[in-house]
Amino acid sequence: MLAILKGVRICDGEKTGELQDISIRDGVIESVGRDLPVPADAEVLTFEGMPHVSPGWFDVGIQTGDPGFEHREDLQSAARAAAAGGFTAVACFPNTNPATDSKPAIAYIRNKTAGGVVTFYPIGAISAYTDGKDLAELFDMHTAGAIAFSDGSKPVQDAGLLLRALQYAKAFGGLIMNWPHHKSIAGGGQMHEGVLSTMLGMKGIPALAEEIALQRDLSLLAYAGGRLHLHLLSTSKGVELVRAAKAAGLPVTAAVAAANLCFTDERLAEFDSNWKVLPPLRDNSHREALLEGLADGTIDFICSNHTPWDAEAKNLEFPFAEFGMIGLETAYALCRTYLQGQLSIETLVQKWALSPRRALGLPIPEIKPGARAELTIFDPEASWTFTEKHIRSKSQNTPFVGQEFKGKVLGVVNNGQVAV
């Protein structure tokens, strides 16, 4: 297969170049230049507007539901949603049924998604069945292809378990990921604890639930060594703690969900359960601290926090609805629309394409002759309206239907395939 991308601007995360063509043959970049010749057998791809091409974007920590919860999302629908959102690779959490906590479970995901336009990197469970009690077989999963270890949406509450996981994974350079959330302090809260939760009469989730868990995790890392990724920061004190840990030389990385960067708890004033997410949307002081942390490198990258739920789980009275929204299809558009004055085109490429791979220890795709073609095509200036037809996920739990966005994904190239 020979495909030529005509008239695109290459953005590598540092700078954006002039209009060029990119020739791709059998999944490998053949040439890059102005006005490349077009052989008779070439598939020529042209785009309206201001098409940009960057290394393929990578989303860390999506929920798929496959196996066991395929009615919410299976691997194929997750791949379609990821491609629509500009992601050529995703790392999926182990919260399936059965959990992704063994060598065969890792092999299942790798085999079922092999060769697709979106590359799946399974994250193995820290504990057996993700129940937070006994350490899972981390090394077996590592040899089978697990990219990291986490209990995903079930934050590890047992300090001893997390300590043993750090010590064990250290022997083979494994990465431990944890969402810092102290469940007993959160105590059944429905939204951020603050002025608005009091006005609405809703039980709040205090920032302390994150801060205490994060302090514990960093103390365990300092004691045990190893590598730790703190997923889904949402508080100003959390940013301060990670900043101090990095300054002290601890091998720690952190991520934030796009929704927590773009919105505050004011979105919950109408009791729309689609805005009910974890970590909760907090007030503007926390949001500003997250943006500062992202700008100075304290927070390494952004993620979609893609959490699909069926209608029966979300179309309920607010206190009874599950936490989470789908995010793959809209993550980039959210950032470009709501943060365009704060995050440049180049910075977004860094945070979506480069930094996730650095945190996971993966090579970064290059846009040069001889390199494997793993590319995201996008127009940062395009205006469009998100409708139900844009949803590729099996689930529809999103508050953004009818929302006008700036910044649109035009397609992806990966594994010798083009999806536009």
VOGU-3710 file (C-alpha; in Angstrom, 3 decimals, decimal comma):
1> mlailkgvri> 0,000/0,000/0,000  1,244/3,480/-0,916  -0,464/6,481/0,683  0,497/10,128/0,336  -0,637/12,772/2,798  -0,721/16,002/0,791  -0,147/19,468/2,184  0,197/18,826/5,914  2,137/20,649/8,614  4,366/18,403/10,714
11> cdgektgelq> 4,238/19,140/14,456  6,787/17,215/16,512  5,893/18,778/19,849  8,624/21,414/19,627  7,741/23,281/16,439  5,307/23,200/13,541  6,733/23,137/10,027  5,653/24,374/6,626  3,342/22,520/4,266  4,812/19,188/3,160
21> disirdgvie> 3,785/15,821/1,790  4,375/12,496/3,531  4,682/9,313/1,478  3,949/6,042/3,315  4,579/2,628/1,784  3,558/-0,561/3,599  3,431/1,189/6,941  6,819/2,880/6,663  7,469/6,543/5,883  9,155/6,570/2,481
31> svgrdlpvpa> 9,757/10,297/2,009  8,875/13,718/3,391  9,027/16,856/1,270  7,324/19,493/-0,833  5,246/18,455/-3,861  6,202/14,784/-3,812  5,499/12,869/-7,037  2,294/10,853/-7,056  2,640/7,331/-8,575  -0,382/5,869/-10,296
41> daevltfegm> -0,932/3,302/-7,537  -0,868/5,825/-4,682  -3,823/6,639/-2,466  -3,734/10,418/-2,142  -5,191/11,873/1,042  -6,032/15,575/1,030  -7,700/17,533/3,794  -9,517/20,831/4,006  -8,546/23,515/6,478  -5,175/23,424/8,259
51> phvspgwfdv> -4,171/19,750/8,533  -1,365/18,977/10,972  0,447/15,669/11,465  2,129/14,632/14,700  3,457/11,428/16,240  0,448/9,266/17,135  -1,305/10,168/20,367  -1,336/7,772/23,317  -4,094/7,549/25,941  -3,247/5,899/29,243
61> giqtgdpgfe> -5,803/4,278/31,535  -8,935/3,674/29,496  -11,661/1,251/30,594  -12,774/-1,261/27,950  -15,070/-3,790/29,617  -13,682/-6,662/27,555  -13,904/-9,377/28,775  -17,040/-9,493/30,900  -18,636/-6,094/30,342  -18,769/-6,031/26,565
71> hredlqsaar> -22,208/-4,394/26,640  -20,426/-1,229/27,810  -17,360/-1,458/25,579  -15,433/-4,166/23,797  -11,942/-3,962/22,366  -13,183/-3,286/18,850  -15,498/-0,429/19,849  -12,755/1,015/22,068  -10,408/0,929/19,075  -12,948/2,773/16,919
81> aaaaggftav> -13,462/5,391/19,620  -9,708/5,786/20,090  -9,060/6,227/16,368  -11,873/8,782/16,145  -10,197/10,691/18,967  -6,777/10,651/17,303  -5,172/7,927/19,397  -2,940/5,367/17,731  -2,231/3,636/21,041  -4,010/3,118/24,343
91> acfpntnpat> -3,088/1,487/27,637  -6,146/-0,233/29,112  -6,894/-0,778/32,778  -7,506/-4,287/34,180  -11,039/-3,715/35,540  -12,651/-6,473/33,491  -14,375/-9,730/34,417  -12,269/-11,740/34,878  -9,716/-9,097/35,748  -6,562/-8,701/33,674
101> dskpaiayir> -4,442/-10,251/36,423  -2,649/-13,143/34,713  -0,464/-14,082/31,777  -3,400/-15,511/29,753  -5,438/-12,344/30,380  -2,619/-10,166/29,033  -2,272/-12,464/26,019  -6,027/-12,228/25,374  -5,891/-8,457/24,937  -2,710/-8,501/22,857
111> nktaggvvtf> -3,932/-11,272/20,554  -7,425/-9,871/20,095  -6,139/-6,415/19,120  -3,006/-7,398/17,172  -2,548/-5,613/13,866  -5,323/-3,071/14,362  -5,031/0,603/13,560  -4,911/1,237/17,336  -2,232/-0,542/19,378  -3,415/-1,800/22,771
121> ypigaisayt> -1,007/-2,007/25,700  -2,557/-3,984/28,585  -2,015/-2,813/32,141  -1,856/-5,786/34,484  -3,538/-5,804/37,882  -1,485/-5,188/41,002  -3,660/-7,534/43,038  -5,417/-10,768/42,164  -8,928/-10,013/40,890  -8,128/-6,298/41,587
131> dgkdlaelfd> -9,552/-6,919/45,055  -6,649/-5,227/46,847  -5,550/-8,205/48,929  -2,993/-10,548/47,360  -0,241/-9,548/44,943  -0,882/-10,748/41,407  1,753/-12,512/39,287  3,462/-9,323/38,127  6,496/-10,905/36,505  4,436/-13,381/34,492
141> mhtagaiafs> 2,306/-10,526/33,186  5,433/-8,501/32,448  6,860/-11,285/30,295  3,492/-11,590/28,531  3,540/-7,900/27,586  1,962/-5,915/30,420  3,142/-2,325/30,081  2,534/-1,433/33,759  0,591/-2,565/36,823  -2,429/-0,968/38,460
151> dgskpvqdag> -5,756/-1,861/40,003  -7,209/0,867/37,793  -10,473/2,284/39,093  -9,911/0,463/42,394  -7,173/2,477/44,124  -4,924/0,369/46,334  -5,944/0,964/49,950  -3,514/-1,480/51,600  -0,146/0,263/52,073  1,630/-3,056/52,561
161> lllralqyak> 0,326/-4,355/49,240  1,524/-1,271/47,371  4,899/-1,494/49,109  5,331/-5,119/48,033  4,292/-4,261/44,501  6,927/-1,520/44,265  9,608/-3,810/45,682  8,691/-6,734/43,435  8,363/-4,721/40,218  11,639/-2,944/40,920
171> afgglimnwp> 13,492/-6,186/40,194  12,508/-6,066/36,513  11,941/-2,323/36,052  8,153/-2,546/36,163  6,007/0,555/36,540  3,400/0,724/39,308  0,405/2,993/38,695  -2,072/4,084/41,338  -4,928/6,530/41,543  -4,407/8,356/44,883
181> hhksiagggq> -7,826/8,134/46,499  -8,510/7,255/50,133  -11,907/5,580/50,042  -12,673/5,800/53,753  -12,058/9,550/53,702  -14,057/9,981/50,491  -16,781/8,092/52,337  -19,573/7,904/49,798  -19,156/11,458/48,540  -20,898/12,434/45,309
191> mhegvlstml> -18,894/15,492/44,196  -16,106/17,829/45,292  -16,496/18,956/48,895  -16,865/22,718/48,809  -19,275/25,620/48,718  -21,319/24,162/45,884  -21,723/20,725/47,467  -23,022/22,444/50,595  -25,460/24,566/48,570  -26,723/21,513/46,694
201> gmkgipalae> -26,994/19,395/49,825  -24,658/16,757/48,400  -22,122/14,743/50,385  -18,679/15,912/49,274  -15,390/14,204/48,453  -12,734/16,246/50,253  -9,410/17,074/48,632  -7,904/15,347/51,674  -8,948/11,969/50,208  -6,389/12,480/47,458
211> eialqrdlsl> -3,755/14,259/49,531  -3,464/11,591/52,250  -3,276/8,760/49,710  -0,719/10,627/47,645  1,505/11,355/50,647  1,398/7,670/51,541  2,270/6,548/48,012  5,229/8,923/47,775  6,502/7,785/51,186  6,324/4,171/50,037
221> layaggrlhl> 8,209/5,052/46,860  10,941/6,820/48,847  11,306/3,734/51,042  11,037/0,970/48,455  12,431/2,542/45,301  11,096/1,479/41,931  8,928/3,492/39,559  5,563/5,024/40,399  2,956/6,766/38,287  0,244/8,733/40,084
231> hllstskgve> -2,828/8,740/37,885  -5,588/11,368/37,768  -4,416/14,182/40,029  -7,196/16,627/40,909  -6,025/18,807/43,819  -3,678/21,736/44,336  -1,961/20,047/47,290  -1,510/16,934/45,172  0,350/18,988/42,578  2,534/20,507/45,295
241> lvraakaagl> 3,403/17,086/46,700  4,378/15,666/43,301  6,393/18,799/42,516  8,341/18,397/45,765  8,851/14,667/45,134  10,289/15,315/41,688  12,563/18,031/43,087  13,810/15,475/45,620  14,671/13,088/42,789  11,956/10,481/43,251
251> pvtaavaaan> 11,159/8,523/40,056  7,512/9,570/39,861  5,239/10,688/37,043  1,694/12,002/37,107  -1,310/12,493/34,827  -4,504/14,517/34,828  -7,857/13,945/33,128  -8,875/16,406/30,426  -12,193/17,109/32,152  -10,457/18,150/35,383
261> lcftderlae> -8,329/20,625/33,426  -11,261/22,141/31,570  -14,157/22,241/34,025  -15,079/22,885/37,648  -17,716/21,534/39,995  -20,110/24,266/38,800  -21,042/21,883/35,966  -22,872/19,725/38,515  -25,314/22,460/39,514  -28,013/20,972/37,258
271> fdsnwkvlpp> -27,512/17,423/38,623  -26,587/16,012/35,191  -25,142/12,596/36,055  -22,901/12,684/32,975  -20,758/15,185/34,886  -20,404/12,781/37,809  -16,809/11,582/37,470  -13,867/10,404/39,538  -11,782/12,154/40,527  -14,510/14,756/40,923
281> lrdnshreal> -14,471/18,101/39,152  -13,158/20,466/41,804  -13,296/24,251/42,246  -11,325/26,726/40,167  -8,389/27,007/42,588  -7,658/23,312/42,072  -8,156/23,578/38,308  -5,679/26,454/38,081  -3,136/24,488/40,116  -3,511/21,537/37,736
291> legladgtid> -2,852/23,795/34,754  0,228/25,244/36,460  1,457/21,746/37,231  0,974/20,702/33,623  2,817/23,790/32,360  5,877/23,330/34,592  6,149/19,566/34,017  4,971/18,441/37,447  2,103/16,705/35,653  3,543/14,738/32,754
301> ficsnhtpwd> 0,578/14,127/30,497  -3,174/14,305/29,932  -5,546/11,363/29,638  -9,168/10,995/28,569  -10,278/9,019/31,664  -12,550/7,095/29,287  -15,121/5,268/31,453  -18,028/3,791/29,490  -21,306/2,943/31,230  -24,580/1,614/29,869
311> aeaknlefpf> -27,669/3,851/30,070  -29,079/1,916/33,024  -26,036/2,897/35,105  -26,097/6,621/34,295  -29,731/7,574/33,654  -30,565/7,574/37,339  -31,031/10,090/40,115  -27,645/11,683/40,728  -26,733/9,872/43,979  -27,416/6,469/42,381
321> aefgmiglet> -25,637/7,024/39,036  -22,193/5,528/38,482  -19,104/7,743/38,208  -17,532/8,328/34,807  -17,927/9,586/31,254  -16,616/8,434/27,888  -13,769/10,602/26,667  -11,782/9,138/23,798  -13,668/10,915/21,014  -13,665/14,351/22,674
331> ayalcrtylq> -10,460/14,588/24,750  -8,394/16,604/22,268  -11,292/18,866/21,307  -11,926/19,666/24,984  -8,338/20,774/25,498  -8,186/22,749/22,280  -11,526/24,447/22,923  -11,234/25,315/26,593  -7,461/25,640/27,005  -6,394/27,228/23,708
341> gqlsietlvq> -5,118/30,329/25,497  -3,068/28,246/27,917  -1,803/25,199/25,990  -0,297/25,643/22,537  -0,664/23,210/19,650  2,874/22,001/20,309  2,290/21,570/24,050  -0,789/19,447/23,430  1,257/17,188/21,130  3,831/16,840/23,905
351> kwalsprral> 1,179/15,973/26,486  -0,788/13,579/24,266  1,963/11,908/22,204  5,429/12,289/23,697  5,142/12,414/27,491  2,905/9,336/27,936  5,442/7,212/26,091  8,333/8,662/28,094  6,508/7,815/31,323  5,899/4,253/30,147
361> glpipeikpg> 9,395/3,818/28,733  8,237/3,393/25,124  9,874/4,728/21,955  8,364/7,870/20,458  7,279/7,632/16,794  9,337/9,771/14,442  8,257/11,493/11,255  11,181/10,852/8,950  12,064/8,507/6,069  12,554/4,939/7,231
371> araeltifdp> 10,475/5,318/10,399  7,370/3,281/11,064  4,331/5,438/10,321  2,364/6,042/13,528  0,685/9,385/12,959  -2,246/11,512/14,052  -3,785/13,913/11,555  -5,685/16,854/13,042  -6,833/20,400/12,356  -6,329/22,573/15,457
381> easwtftekh> -8,423/25,394/14,003  -11,460/23,498/12,690  -14,827/24,249/14,270  -17,375/21,448/14,504  -20,338/20,251/16,528  -20,184/16,965/18,396  -23,288/14,856/17,780  -24,348/11,293/18,516  -23,033/10,203/15,102  -19,505/11,023/16,309
391> irsksqntpf> -19,747/8,514/19,173  -17,897/5,306/18,320  -18,055/3,877/21,828  -20,816/1,426/22,695  -21,710/3,727/25,575  -23,123/7,245/25,304  -22,437/8,672/28,756  -21,162/12,067/27,675  -22,447/15,578/28,385  -21,042/16,953/25,120
401> vgqefkgkvl> -23,690/16,023/22,544  -24,546/19,278/20,777  -21,341/20,967/21,971  -19,427/23,125/19,477  -15,701/22,442/19,572  -12,530/23,891/18,147  -9,902/21,371/17,046  -10,819/18,248/15,135  -9,139/14,907/14,516  -8,989/14,056/10,805
411> gvvnngqvav> -7,522/10,557/10,960  -4,790/8,217/12,147  -2,121/6,088/10,494  -0,710/3,024/12,254  0,242/-0,596/11,609  0,064/-0,096/7,848  -3,513/1,172/8,021  -5,143/4,548/7,483  -8,374/5,521/9,238  -9,822/8,865/8,129
//
